Amino acid sequence: MYCLKLSITAIICFTFNFNITEAFCQNSTKLDSLLFSLENATHDTMRIDLMNEISESYRKENSQKAEDYALKAMQLSEKIGYQRGLADSYKLIGTQLIHKSDYSKATEYLEKSIGIYKELGIYLEISVCYRRIGLTHVYQSNFSTAIEYYNKALIIDEQLDNMKGVADCFNDMGVIYNYMGDHTKSIEYQQKSLEVCKQLNDKQAISSRLINLGASYDDQSDYTRAIECYMEALNIKVELNDKRGISMCYNNIGEVCNDKGDYALAIGYYEKSLSIDTELDDKEGISISLINIGNIHSKQQSVNTALEYYEKSLKIAEQIGNKRIVTNNLNNIGESLIALGEVQKAKVTFGQSIKLSTEIAEKSEVTRSIVGMGEVFMSLHNYLGAIGEYKKASELHKELGEKGKMATDAIKIGNAWMALGNSSKAIESCLEGLKIAQETGSKENVRMASEILSIAYAQQNQFQKAYQYSVIFKQVHDSIFTIESKKQINLVENRFEIERNKQEIELQNTKLEKQEVEIKQQQIKQNALVGVVVGMILVAVLIIIGYLRIKKAKSIISHQMIQIEETNEELKQINEELKVTLEDNTIQKRQIEKKNKEITDSINYATYIQKAILPNEEKLKKLLPKHFVFSKPKNIISGDFYWTTEIKQQTILAVADCTGHGVPGAFMSMLGISLLNEIINKEGVSSVDEVLKRVRTEVIKALNQESKIGEQREGMDLGICSLDFNAMKLQFAGANTPLYIIRHNDIEPIEGTDRINLQDYSLYEIKGDKMPVALYGKMGNFRKTEIKIFKGDSLYMFSDGFADQFGGVEKKRLQYRPFKELLLANCEKPMEKQKAVLQEAFKSWQQDYEQIDDVLVMGALI
């Protein structure tokens, strides 16, 4: 979603916004005076001047009335031939047409006004008209033409020594250069304007220039300077008691927090702005604040809540006829509908936005609508169509100098290429977007790009890079979407809701105090009358006293009844709020369930990738005709893996237990498989101890384990076995993992190993070294054990998940002794039967306890 800055609203009104600031504060009194003077005016010229002045006063608060009075002034001026009044009314009508986005007619009226002013020699007003014509070109994104008109106005103001006009021209030209993406010139001109305003000691103009300067710094992602400008402006606005200006500052500070990803702070400032706008009944400001608050909810995945804010804002924008805000809301609503899966409704909404934004030549909203259509195509699986729309949008964003949105476009194009299965183009596009995102400091774009890059590199078997970008994604994602952040946002919203209620209560208390004063005054009059009557008739006095006591008692009872009714209303309101809260919780529950489903789907997809890189059954049967693999991941995707290959007439078999389980363990397993392929298959290393050493070196390098030993423990336990069936010899090396061999007692025993017997068979344990494949306190060479093997020997390699599982009657770990006995007791059975026995034994031992780790057991018969 795109946030609206209230500074931009000020810039839209440009210099003539500042001319009415004082009028805005005192408008009601001034209007009453002007309307009274108009009723009593006797000369037509005076009536025309008053109607034009009333039009100017209504311009901000009631555009229709402003236009009506200007039209009346124009008609009367034409009737009596009053040229000055006609020029003024043309200028005011043109100004109202700008607000209606009818730029062609607005320019026509302003040109007529300039023609008359030239005849009359009123060059100060000509300068004002040039600026307003320039504004129509700004709205149509004809920035070069707009600059030409402002230069004309600047020349006139400098000749007339109109320093206020000079400052206004510098300001507006700075804003236009900002739109053009030339931030250096933008800041240069706005600083010139600020200097002139300081010379004039015009605090209102100084604060407004600081706001616009802050907006330019924000667009450059220079958030520190932006905040400095806004805070300085805020202090001045508070000093001047300019509530609308205070609201503007709060809104813009909120926008900086939003850009930085500090959503809790952002929504707090937006709520402050909305509170003031509501107090002032500034409908345009209310509409913009509602959009910005909706955008925060959208970024926090609360799409239904965001949609409610957008629809409220749209309704207000349509009421006041602000087409720019209408198009912004249509785009926001379209994006929300896509998020909710209502694609066809979104398509219609974006179509409406494209039509309206093209009509008013609002390029930024046209571009948003194009991006929205790209999202529609994505939802309809028309990925090439989506790429076409995103590329159109990127060209327009480049033209508008909007680097942050160019980054988003590139990432969206990368996502579409991923959907088409072209990971190479996806990586190229996402790297481009990530680079821009890192330059502009956009956390959201960094998050999206790193997520896609992680998956794309995994598909290309570049697992080190996949792991690298998955870490970046998780870090940025956690910094944005934390439960605590959402709690803070809810707390801020509640706090400001309470504050608004408090203000309403204070207002009611003020009214009650006023009523009490009036009642006391009435009582004084009544008491005076009673005093007179007392002097005349004592009985009458007693009657009146009794009457007053009854009246007071009734008043107390009536007051208590009112309090009871108010308490009942408050209880009803609390009940309604609780219902709304329950509804919100239900919506959030659905959203969480949806998010969990998306995450589960992603993990399920990752299992397909992991299975694709593990040895398939056909390959295993070719190398080890009689074998089994018992694999039981803890969380869908496993951190344990097995691997086999054939090199130099040797069959290599490896089993590993990676640090962690689930997605982190799976990434580590992909790294391990990638390294074994590189070291054994490509480089031809076949000595098992040397392979372990090389894998350890590459893991340390890949995971940047260069700090103090013991700080980083990511890595794996890995056993590697090399089988030479011609020479009937076996080589084994292990990192924190052993090899079990079961052999008939009639065959030559294996010396120097731990051994347990059961009937006709013995199990021999060939131990590995007590150090992992990772950075560790002990970093010596791995030991290689060579053993003669015989036909009928059974080999077993495994992770620690089976033996470490809690269960049984005593709720304890299974341990390795029972595991060995289980293997021995079933060693004469075929390999597939042994696998079934292990599965059933594990299930029986586990019972209802949670599985604590991934389980992997691999067996092979010589």
Long-range contacts (C-beta under 8 A, 24 or more apart in sequence): 1-294, 1-295, 1-298, 1-299, 1-306, 1-332, 1-335, 2-295, 2-328, 2-331, 2-332, 2-364, 2-368, 3-255, 3-258, 3-291, 3-292, 3-295, 4-288, 4-291, 4-292, 4-325, 4-328, 5-215, 5-218, 5-251, 5-252, 5-255, 6-247, 6-248, 6-251, 6-252, 6-273, 6-285, 6-288, 7-211, 7-212, 7-214, 7-215, 7-248, 7-251, 7-252, 8-215, 9-248, 9-284, 9-285, 9-288, 10-208, 10-211, 10-212, 10-248, 11-172, 11-175, 11-212, 11-215, 12-135, 12-139, 12-324, 14-131, 14-135, 14-168, 14-171, 14-172, 14-175, 15-131, 15-165, 15-168, 15-169, 15-171, 15-172, 16-95, 16-128, 16-131, 16-132, 17-208, 18-168, 18-204, 18-205, 18-208, 20-56, 20-57, 20-59, 20-60, 21-204, 21-242, 21-244, 21-245, 22-204, 23-56, 23-57, 24-60, 24-244, 25-241, 25-242, 27-57, 27-61, 30-57, 31-57, 31-58, 44-76, 44-80, 44-82, 45-80, 45-82, 45-85, 47-76, 48-73, 48-76, 48-77, 48-82, 48-85, 48-89, 49-85, 49-88, 51-76, 51-89, 52-85, 52-88, 52-89, 52-92, 55-89, 55-92, 56-92, 59-92, 59-95, 59-96, 63-96, 63-99, 63-100, 63-320, 63-321, 66-92, 66-96, 67-93, 67-96, 70-96, 83-116, 83-119, 83-120, 84-116, 84-120, 84-122, 86-116, 87-112, 87-113, 87-116, 87-117, 87-120, 87-122, 87-125, 88-113, 88-125, 90-116, 91-125, 91-128, 91-129, 91-132, 94-129, 94-132, 95-132, 98-132, 98-135, 98-136, 98-139, 99-321, 99-322, 100-321, 100-323, 101-139, 101-323, 101-324, 101-359, 101-360, 103-136, 103-137, 103-139, 103-140, 103-360, 103-361, 106-132, 106-133, 106-136, 107-133, 107-136, 123-156, 123-159, 123-160, 124-156, 124-160, 124-162, 124-165, 126-156, 127-152, 127-153, 127-156, 127-157, 127-160, 127-162, 127-165, 128-153, 128-165, 130-156, 131-168, 131-169, 131-172, 134-172, 134-176, 135-172, 138-175, 138-176, 138-179, 139-324, 139-360, 139-361, 139-362, 140-361, 141-179, 141-361, 141-362, 141-363, 141-400, 143-176, 143-179, 143-180, 146-176, 147-173, 147-176, 150-176, 163-196, 163-199, 163-200, 164-200, 164-202, 164-205, 166-196, 167-193, 167-196, 167-197, 167-200, 167-202, 167-205, 167-209, 168-193, 169-193, 170-196, 171-208, 171-209, 171-212, 174-212, 174-213, 174-216, 175-212, 178-215, 178-216, 178-219, 179-400, 179-401, 180-401, 181-400, 181-401, 181-402, 182-401, 183-216, 183-219, 183-220, 183-401, 186-216, 187-213, 187-216, 187-217, 190-216, 203-236, 203-239, 203-240, 204-236, 204-240, 204-242, 204-245, 206-236, 207-232, 207-233, 207-236, 207-237, 207-240, 207-242, 207-245, 208-233, 208-245, 210-236, 211-245, 211-248, 211-249, 211-252, 214-252, 214-256, 215-252, 218-252, 218-255, 218-256, 218-259, 221-259, 221-404, 221-439, 221-440, 221-441, 223-256, 223-259, 223-260, 223-441, 226-252, 226-256, 227-253, 227-256, 230-256, 243-276, 243-279, 243-280, 244-276, 244-277, 244-280, 244-282, 244-285, 246-276, 247-272, 247-273, 247-276, 247-277, 247-280, 247-282, 247-285, 248-273, 248-285, 250-276, 251-285, 251-288, 251-289, 251-292, 254-292, 255-292, 258-292, 258-295, 258-296, 259-441, 259-442, 260-441, 260-443, 261-443, 261-444, 261-479, 261-480, 263-296, 263-299, 263-300, 263-480, 263-485, 263-489, 264-485, 264-488, 264-489, 264-492, 266-292, 266-296, 267-293, 267-296, 267-489, 267-492, 267-493, 268-492, 268-496, 270-296, 271-492, 271-493, 271-496, 272-496, 274-496, 275-496, 275-499, 275-500, 278-500, 279-503, 283-316, 283-319, 283-320, 284-320, 284-322, 284-325, 286-313, 286-316, 287-313, 287-316, 287-317, 287-320, 287-322, 287-325, 288-313, 288-325, 290-316, 291-325, 291-328, 291-329, 291-332, 294-332, 295-332, 296-489, 298-332, 298-335, 298-336, 298-339, 299-444, 299-480, 300-481, 300-485, 300-486, 300-489, 301-481, 301-591, 301-595, 302-587, 302-588, 302-591, 303-336, 303-339, 303-340, 303-591, 304-340, 304-587, 305-584, 305-587, 306-332, 306-336, 307-333, 307-336, 307-337, 307-340, 310-336, 323-356, 323-359, 323-360, 323-362, 324-360, 324-362, 324-365, 326-356, 327-353, 327-356, 327-357, 327-360, 327-362, 327-365, 327-369, 328-365, 328-368, 330-356, 330-369, 331-365, 331-368, 331-369, 331-372, 334-369, 334-372, 335-372, 335-375, 338-372, 338-375, 338-376, 338-379, 341-379, 343-376, 343-379, 343-380, 346-372, 346-375, 346-376, 346-379, 347-373, 347-376, 350-376, 363-396, 363-399, 363-400, 364-400, 364-402, 366-396, 367-393, 367-396, 367-397, 367-400, 367-405, 368-393, 370-396, 371-408, 371-409, 371-412, 374-412, 374-416, 375-412, 378-412, 378-415, 378-416, 378-419, 381-419, 383-416, 383-417, 383-419, 383-420, 384-416, 384-420, 386-412, 386-416, 387-413, 387-416, 387-417, 390-416, 403-436, 403-439, 403-440, 404-436, 404-437, 404-440, 404-442, 404-445, 406-433, 406-436, 407-433, 407-434, 407-436, 407-437, 407-440, 407-442, 407-445, 407-449, 408-433, 408-445, 408-448, 409-433, 410-436, 411-437, 411-445, 411-448, 411-449, 411-452, 414-449, 414-452, 414-456, 415-448, 415-452, 418-452, 418-455, 418-456, 423-456, 423-457, 423-459, 423-460, 424-460, 426-452, 426-456, 427-453, 427-456, 427-457, 427-460, 430-456, 443-476, 443-479, 443-480, 444-480, 446-472, 446-476, 447-473, 447-476, 447-477, 447-480, 450-476, 451-477, 458-606, 458-609, 458-667, 458-670, 459-609, 461-613, 461-670, 461-674, 462-674, 463-667, 463-670, 463-671, 463-673, 463-674, 464-671, 464-674, 464-702, 466-667, 466-670, 467-667, 467-668, 467-670, 467-671, 467-702, 470-663, 470-667, 600-636, 603-635, 603-636, 603-637, 603-662, 603-663, 604-636, 606-637, 606-663, 606-666, 607-636, 607-637, 609-670, 610-637, 610-638, 610-641, 610-666, 610-669, 610-670, 613-670, 613-673, 614-641, 614-642, 614-643, 614-673, 615-642, 615-643, 615-644, 619-644, 620-644, 623-651, 624-651, 624-653, 624-860, 626-830, 626-831, 626-860, 626-861, 627-831, 627-858, 627-859, 627-860, 627-861, 628-831, 628-832, 628-834, 628-835, 628-858, 628-859, 629-835, 629-856, 629-857, 629-858, 630-835, 630-838, 630-839, 630-855, 630-856, 630-857, 630-858, 631-854, 631-855, 631-856, 632-801, 632-839, 632-842, 632-851, 632-854, 632-855, 632-856, 633-661, 633-854, 633-855, 634-661, 634-662, 634-801, 634-851, 634-852, 634-853, 634-854, 634-855, 635-661, 635-662, 635-663, 636-662, 637-662, 637-663, 637-665, 637-666, 638-665, 638-666, 638-669, 638-854, 638-856, 639-664, 639-665, 639-666, 639-668, 639-669, 639-854, 640-665, 640-669, 640-799, 640-801, 640-854, 640-855, 640-856, 641-669, 641-672, 641-673, 641-856, 642-797, 642-856, 642-858, 643-672, 643-673, 643-676, 645-676, 645-677, 645-680, 645-681, 647-680, 647-681, 647-684, 647-686, 648-684, 648-686, 649-724, 649-726, 650-686, 650-722, 650-723, 650-724, 651-722, 651-723, 651-725, 652-680, 652-686, 652-688, 652-720, 652-721, 652-722, 652-723, 653-720, 653-721, 653-722, 653-723, 653-795, 653-797, 653-858, 653-860, 654-718, 654-719, 654-720, 654-721, 654-797, 655-718, 655-719, 655-737, 655-797, 655-798, 655-799, 655-856, 655-858, 656-716, 656-717, 656-718, 656-719, 656-773, 656-799, 657-716, 657-717, 657-718, 657-737, 657-799, 657-800, 657-801, 657-854, 657-856, 658-715, 658-716, 659-713, 659-714, 659-715, 659-716, 659-774, 660-714, 661-853, 661-854, 665-854, 668-714, 668-715, 668-716, 669-716, 671-699, 671-702, 672-699, 672-716, 672-718, 672-773, 675-699, 686-722, 687-722, 687-731, 687-784, 688-720, 688-721, 688-722, 688-731, 688-732, 688-733, 688-782, 688-784, 689-733, 689-781, 689-782, 689-783, 689-784, 691-720, 691-733, 692-718, 692-720, 692-733, 692-734, 692-735, 692-773, 692-782, 693-781, 693-782, 695-773, 696-735, 696-773, 696-774, 699-773, 699-774, 700-774, 700-775, 703-774, 705-774, 705-775, 709-775, 709-776, 709-777, 710-777, 712-774, 712-775, 713-772, 713-774, 713-775, 714-774, 715-772, 715-773, 715-774, 715-775, 715-776, 716-772, 716-773, 716-774, 717-772, 717-773, 717-799, 717-800, 718-773, 719-768, 719-797, 721-795, 721-797, 723-789, 723-862, 725-862, 728-788, 728-789, 728-790, 729-786, 729-787, 729-788, 729-789, 730-786, 730-787, 730-788, 730-789, 730-795, 731-784, 731-785, 731-786, 731-787, 732-766, 732-768, 732-784, 732-785, 732-787, 733-768, 733-769, 733-782, 733-783, 733-784, 733-785, 734-766, 734-767, 734-768, 734-769, 734-782, 735-768, 735-769, 735-771, 735-772, 735-773, 735-782, 736-768, 736-769, 736-770, 736-771, 736-772, 737-768, 737-797, 737-798, 737-799, 738-765, 738-766, 738-767, 738-768, 739-765, 739-766, 739-768, 739-795, 739-796, 739-797, 740-764, 740-765, 740-766, 740-795, 740-796, 740-797, 740-798, 740-820, 740-823, 741-766, 741-787, 741-789, 741-793, 741-794, 741-795, 741-796, 742-793, 742-794, 742-796, 742-823, 742-824, 742-827, 743-790, 743-792, 743-793, 743-794, 744-792, 747-790, 747-792, 747-793, 748-788, 748-790, 750-787, 756-817, 756-820, 756-821, 756-824, 758-821, 758-824, 758-825, 761-824, 761-827, 761-828, 763-820, 763-823, 763-824, 765-820, 789-862, 790-862, 791-862, 792-861, 792-862, 793-861, 793-862, 794-823, 794-827, 794-859, 794-860, 794-861, 794-862, 795-859, 795-860, 795-861, 795-862, 796-823, 796-857, 796-858, 796-859, 797-857, 797-858, 798-856, 798-857, 798-858, 799-853, 799-854, 799-855, 799-856, 799-857, 800-853, 801-851, 801-852, 801-853, 801-854, 801-855, 801-856, 802-838, 802-842, 802-855, 802-857, 804-852, 804-853, 805-842, 805-845, 805-846, 805-849, 805-851, 805-852, 805-853, 805-855, 806-846, 806-849, 806-852, 807-845, 807-846, 807-847, 807-849, 808-845, 808-847, 811-849, 814-845, 823-859, 831-859, 831-860, 831-861, 834-859, 835-859
